[in-house]
Amino acid sequence: MKKAILFVIIFTILFTGNNAFSEQKDSTKVYITLEEAKDLIPDIYTLSIAVNVNSIQEAEVIKILGNVDKSIKNLRLNYKGGKYNVYRNCWWEKGKEKCSGYKGNVYYYFELEKPEQQNKILETLTDLQEKYQDKVSLTISNPTWTVSKKNLKIAEEELKLEIIDTAQTFSKKMSEKIGKICHITDINYDVKRPPIWYPFRDENIMLKSATTESKISLEAPTPVKEDQSISVKTSITLICK
């Protein structure tokens, strides 16, 4: 679905005398604000996952994080991230700092073609949870559909060209209306894209280590694919003589 909104403000600038600007006498400057928008169907499924590790030994925390990273790479799925942290597990108790063992985490942001691919990720990570028991937990955040950068760019270019067509049509009508010849002199674009969901900012889903002996086949829920809107607003100046 597309929509176009048009606002027009007109005022006239008069020049007199035999100077360098005499040819602009009785010229009319027209300012136009146009907006075109269209709904896009999301084509990329995204989700963020943090793997949290705790152990008495710092070396074991690093080893487990390394095994997690190898497992994710072996899936050969499109993702970003892989940054990790390792730190002492400390807290305050009765005004004194106490420490016990170490903690670590590693973050991944997946961009998947099919939502079913998330099940491969979760099965791989829950296998690691079963191996390391209470030392590993998962945080899953913001599974959602989004529009790929490629499709956003294509839609943005299309809207920019459509606005120019609309502006040219308006220019011709304005010329006929005021009995002058109008030309476009300035064009300024303002693009509004769909919101970006950043990792780990909304509610998180925690998956704890499995305690049952039999392996459970994971089938995670999939959010509804909802249309997302992109719009291009343009400020255009016409000079009519």
FENMORA-V507372 format. One record per run of one state. SS is the DSSP state (A for helix, B for strand, O for the rest). FROM is the first residue (numbers start at 1). LEN is the number of residues. If there is no record, write none. Layout:
BEGIN
ss = (SS/SS)
from = (FROM/FROM)
len = (LEN/LEN)
END
This chain:
BEGIN
ss = (O/B/O/A/O/B/O/B/O/A/O/B/O/B/O/A/B/O/A/O/B/O/B/O/B/O)
from = (1/2/13/22/25/28/41/44/56/58/75/79/94/96/113/117/136/147/149/179/182/193/204/208/228/241)
len = (1/11/9/3/3/13/3/12/2/17/4/15/2/17/4/19/11/2/30/3/11/11/4/20/13/1)
END
